[in-house]
Amino acid sequence: DWSSDVCSSDLFILIFILIILYYYGLTNSLMVLSPSTNIGNMLSDYFYYKLTYNHRFTSLLLDPKNGNEINNFLKKVINHKTDIKIDIPYAKNNIISNKWLYKNSPGFEEFWKKARPIIKEIYMNSLPEININIPVVHFRCSDVPFIKNSDYHLPKMNYIYQIIDELQRRNYNNILFLNCFSHINKNNTICQKILNIYVNEFEKNGINVKFECGTIIEDFNKMVKCPFLISLNSSSFAFMAGISKDPINYMSNNMGEEINNEFIKQTEGDWIYSSYEPILHKDIKNYYDINELKRLMFLTD
C-alpha cells in the first residue's frame, strides 16, 4: 500500500545517504576546508588535502571578508585541474590546520618537493604577470611574536648575517622588504621598531633596503616571482610562496618549534634554511621592551 511504499522509499534514501557518508566521510575522500582570512594557511591545507592520495575531492569555502582580489585568485587555484596524487600523507594528525609547519613530521620534505611543480604551475596560471628583479625579504610581525606561539619567533642577528652573506655571494646589494603590518593591523609601532633594528644591520653591511606594501595578492605575487625570496621568520604566507620556487632561490629561518623551553630544530627541507635558533619566548619577559629585545638579538647560540 501507499504507506509501505513510502517506508521503502525512505529506507532506500537512508541507505543511500549512509553509503555516501561512508565513502566520502570515513574514507576522507571529500575534504571541504572552512573559510579563513589567512591565505597561507588556506593554501597549505588545500594543497595538502588536494594532493594526498586518499582525498579525491577537495575544495575551499571562500570568506567574503577576503574581498574579490583574494577570492578570485583562490577560485583560479581551486579550478585548476590535476589528477596527480602524492602518497605521502606526512602530517601527524588530521587536524585541518597549518600543514606547512615542520613539526618534526617524517615525509615533510618529500611531500613538498613532489608538490612544488604542481603548485608552481597553479600559481603561474592564477597570478598576474609582473616583472621583479630584486630579492624580496618577508618579515612577519603582528600578533606574533607577542602571543608567544611555539612556532613563531624573532630571528637573532646570526641569521641576518647569514642572509647578508648569501646576498653578497649572489652579488645583490638591493633588497625589497615587504613590511605590511597593515595586513594584520596589530602592534604596528613596536613592529616598526623591531624592523628598524634588522634593517640597520642590512644597511650597515652595504645592502640597500627598499620598502613596499601592496595588497595581499600583490605581495604574494612578488614573493612567487622574485629571483630570491628570504623569510626572516616563520610565516605560512612566505612559505607557500617560497615552496613554489627553485629551492636554491628560497631561504628561510629554522622553522622549528619551542617545546618545554627548548627549541626543536627543523632538520628537513631542500631549500636554504638556517640552522640558528631564534629568540626563544622563555628568554624574554616583555616583547614591548625594545632594549631587551635588541640585547637578545645580538646573542649567539
Disulfide bonds with the S-S distance in Angstrom:
Cys141-Cys191 2.09
Cys180-Cys213 2.31
